[in-house]
């Protein structure tokens, strides 16, 4: 009897080896399945799963017997074998939208947590968790099986804000790109300055600087972002250096507290945010012809249906604590190029520069000429009045005698 069992087991082993593809025979992954065989890439539009194929064949399965969440009757829940990579892998890709997540029975959960760190004085911070399993389907028709059950679990935690310690940043000009790294978002934030309230004409800043109180319209936009989320600005501020972590800064708005000349027009309602402010100068630049500063905005995301609930309630909390600059993480901000503001403001004689007080030819400028004309007219009036009184007195002398 033992001999019969040994012969049967030997036949099973030989048949198993015969089923293993040639590419797997010399592969380092030609072994039993392990939990580390799955690699998960969490993007903003798709989730990508990659599983070593050779261990699947080692366990007497193939690519057609591995499905998402046991949904073997749905083609969109099956993977595709890629034999051109080394080692070969089984790939799954599905878009991050409600229909796809529901179709393959993935779990979609929004998690609320109390704000901490840079957002400790704001409302709750939200995360989205998408999870599921890739399981094997045993085709055995009998009462017993020699195939082990394979179960790979995957999960992506999508932060609704851009404050992640493990996020890699690539800053180029005014763009800030957040790339895949352990389940973080892939998206690009950009900041653009405009000169019109329709946000169509891009603002060009001359080398001589903008005039004081010039209206500047700012747009912060997210691209490559799933339509489930909107952009929410928590704070925008200016520094005299490109470093957003500078200790010297001026807040345009933070929560409900805002500068008197700053107007937040669109926030948390779409994948772009709009606000405007008037050009100003830093006091420390009072002896400089040009005042240079940089604009920074702390940005996060909110789920579309819940954005209104996590925005600051300015009616009940008119004043909020101004957080220290060091509390704001640099990788949470998107910054502008240099903004230059000159000393002179059109129509403001108090800021008239010395260079405009007199032209190279020595002719007086218009304000000076106006003052001289007024003085001349006043002098003429005084002389006329003196002559009048002199004549009046001479006429009255005979009457007095």
ChimeraX attribute file (.defattr): number of C-alpha atoms within 10 A of each C-alpha:
attribute: neighborCount
match mode: 1-to-1
recipient: residues
	/A:1	5
	/A:2	7
	/A:3	8
	/A:4	9
	/A:5	10
	/A:6	11
	/A:7	11
	/A:8	12
	/A:9	12
	/A:10	12
	/A:11	11
	/A:12	13
	/A:13	11
	/A:14	11
	/A:15	12
	/A:16	14
	/A:17	14
	/A:18	10
	/A:19	13
	/A:20	20
	/A:21	14
	/A:22	10
	/A:23	14
	/A:24	20
	/A:25	13
	/A:26	10
	/A:27	13
	/A:28	11
	/A:29	20
	/A:30	19
	/A:31	15
	/A:32	12
	/A:33	23
	/A:34	14
	/A:35	11
	/A:36	9
	/A:37	16
	/A:38	19
	/A:39	15
	/A:40	17
	/A:41	18
	/A:42	24
	/A:43	23
	/A:44	21
	/A:45	16
	/A:46	14
	/A:47	18
	/A:48	14
	/A:49	19
	/A:50	20
	/A:51	26
	/A:52	23
	/A:53	26
	/A:54	28
	/A:55	23
	/A:56	26
	/A:57	21
	/A:58	21
	/A:59	19
	/A:60	18
	/A:61	23
	/A:62	19
	/A:63	19
	/A:64	15
	/A:65	17
	/A:66	26
	/A:67	24
	/A:68	22
	/A:69	20
	/A:70	19
	/A:71	18
	/A:72	18
	/A:73	9
	/A:74	12
	/A:75	11
	/A:76	16
	/A:77	21
	/A:78	23
	/A:79	22
	/A:80	14
	/A:81	19
	/A:82	16
	/A:83	14
	/A:84	9
	/A:85	8
	/A:86	13
	/A:87	18
	/A:88	19
	/A:89	25
	/A:90	22
	/A:91	19
	/A:92	20
	/A:93	16
	/A:94	15
	/A:95	15
	/A:96	19
	/A:97	14
	/A:98	11
	/A:99	10
	/A:100	14
	/A:101	17
	/A:102	11
	/A:103	12
	/A:104	21
	/A:105	17
	/A:106	17
	/A:107	14
	/A:108	17
	/A:109	12
	/A:110	15
	/A:111	15
	/A:112	13
	/A:113	11
	/A:114	12
	/A:115	14
	/A:116	12
	/A:117	10
	/A:118	18
	/A:119	19
	/A:120	13
	/A:121	16
	/A:122	19
	/A:123	18
	/A:124	16
	/A:125	20
	/A:126	22
	/A:127	18
	/A:128	17
	/A:129	14
	/A:130	19
	/A:131	17
	/A:132	19
	/A:133	18
	/A:134	23
	/A:135	19
	/A:136	25
	/A:137	18
	/A:138	16
	/A:139	10
	/A:140	10
	/A:141	7
	/A:142	6
	/A:143	5
	/A:144	7
	/A:145	11
	/A:146	10
	/A:147	15
	/A:148	13
	/A:149	13
	/A:150	19
	/A:151	16
	/A:152	19
	/A:153	14
	/A:154	15
	/A:155	17
	/A:156	20
	/A:157	18
	/A:158	21
	/A:159	21
	/A:160	23
	/A:161	20
	/A:162	21
	/A:163	21
	/A:164	14
	/A:165	9
	/A:166	11
	/A:167	19
	/A:168	13
	/A:169	14
	/A:170	12
	/A:171	14
	/A:172	9
	/A:173	11
	/A:174	13
	/A:175	19
	/A:176	21
	/A:177	21
	/A:178	20
	/A:179	19
	/A:180	17
	/A:181	14
	/A:182	14
	/A:183	20
	/A:184	25
	/A:185	27
	/A:186	19
	/A:187	20
	/A:188	19
	/A:189	24
	/A:190	20
	/A:191	23
	/A:192	18
	/A:193	22
	/A:194	18
	/A:195	18
	/A:196	15
	/A:197	15
	/A:198	8
	/A:199	15
	/A:200	11
	/A:201	12
	/A:202	13
	/A:203	15
	/A:204	12
	/A:205	15
	/A:206	12
	/A:207	11
	/A:208	13
	/A:209	19
	/A:210	23
	/A:211	20
	/A:212	18
	/A:213	15
	/A:214	14
	/A:215	19
	/A:216	18
	/A:217	26
	/A:218	25
	/A:219	16
	/A:220	24
	/A:221	19
	/A:222	23
	/A:223	14
	/A:224	13
	/A:225	19
	/A:226	19
	/A:227	14
	/A:228	16
	/A:229	21
	/A:230	25
	/A:231	27
	/A:232	26
	/A:233	24
	/A:234	20
	/A:235	21
	/A:236	21
	/A:237	20
	/A:238	22
	/A:239	20
	/A:240	21
	/A:241	16
	/A:242	17
	/A:243	12
	/A:244	27
	/A:245	18
	/A:246	13
	/A:247	13
	/A:248	11
	/A:249	20
	/A:250	15
	/A:251	18
	/A:252	23
	/A:253	21
	/A:254	22
	/A:255	22
	/A:256	18
	/A:257	17
	/A:258	17
	/A:259	14
	/A:260	10
	/A:261	13
	/A:262	17
	/A:263	16
	/A:264	16
	/A:265	12
	/A:266	15
	/A:267	20
	/A:268	24
	/A:269	17
	/A:270	18
	/A:271	22
	/A:272	20
	/A:273	22
	/A:274	21
	/A:275	20
	/A:276	21
	/A:277	18
	/A:278	16
	/A:279	18
	/A:280	21
	/A:281	18
	/A:282	16
	/A:283	9
	/A:284	9
	/A:285	13
	/A:286	11
	/A:287	9
	/A:288	11
	/A:289	15
	/A:290	20
	/A:291	22
	/A:292	20
	/A:293	20
	/A:294	19
	/A:295	25
	/A:296	25
	/A:297	24
	/A:298	25
	/A:299	23
	/A:300	22
	/A:301	23
	/A:302	27
	/A:303	21
	/A:304	16
	/A:305	11
	/A:306	13
	/A:307	19
	/A:308	14
	/A:309	12
	/A:310	17
	/A:311	19
	/A:312	18
	/A:313	14
	/A:314	12
	/A:315	8
	/A:316	8
	/A:317	11
	/A:318	11
	/A:319	13
	/A:320	14
	/A:321	11
	/A:322	13
	/A:323	14
	/A:324	11
	/A:325	17
	/A:326	12
	/A:327	12
	/A:328	18
	/A:329	17
	/A:330	16
	/A:331	21
	/A:332	21
	/A:333	22
	/A:334	24
	/A:335	26
	/A:336	21
	/A:337	15
	/A:338	15
	/A:339	22
	/A:340	21
	/A:341	26
	/A:342	20
	/A:343	22
	/A:344	19
	/A:345	17
	/A:346	11
	/A:347	8
	/A:348	9
	/A:349	11
	/A:350	8
	/A:351	12
	/A:352	15
	/A:353	13
	/A:354	8
	/A:355	8
	/A:356	11
	/A:357	16
	/A:358	14
	/A:359	11
	/A:360	9
	/A:361	6
	/A:362	8
	/A:363	11
	/A:364	15
	/A:365	12
	/A:366	12
	/A:367	11
	/A:368	13
	/A:369	12
	/A:370	12
	/A:371	10
	/A:372	13
	/A:373	11
	/A:374	12
	/A:375	12
	/A:376	12
	/A:377	11
	/A:378	12
	/A:379	12
	/A:380	12
	/A:381	12
	/A:382	12
	/A:383	11
	/A:384	12
	/A:385	11
	/A:386	12
	/A:387	11
	/A:388	11
	/A:389	11
	/A:390	11
	/A:391	10
	/A:392	11
	/A:393	10
	/A:394	10
	/A:395	11
	/A:396	10
	/A:397	9
	/A:398	8
	/A:399	7
	/A:400	6
	/A:401	5
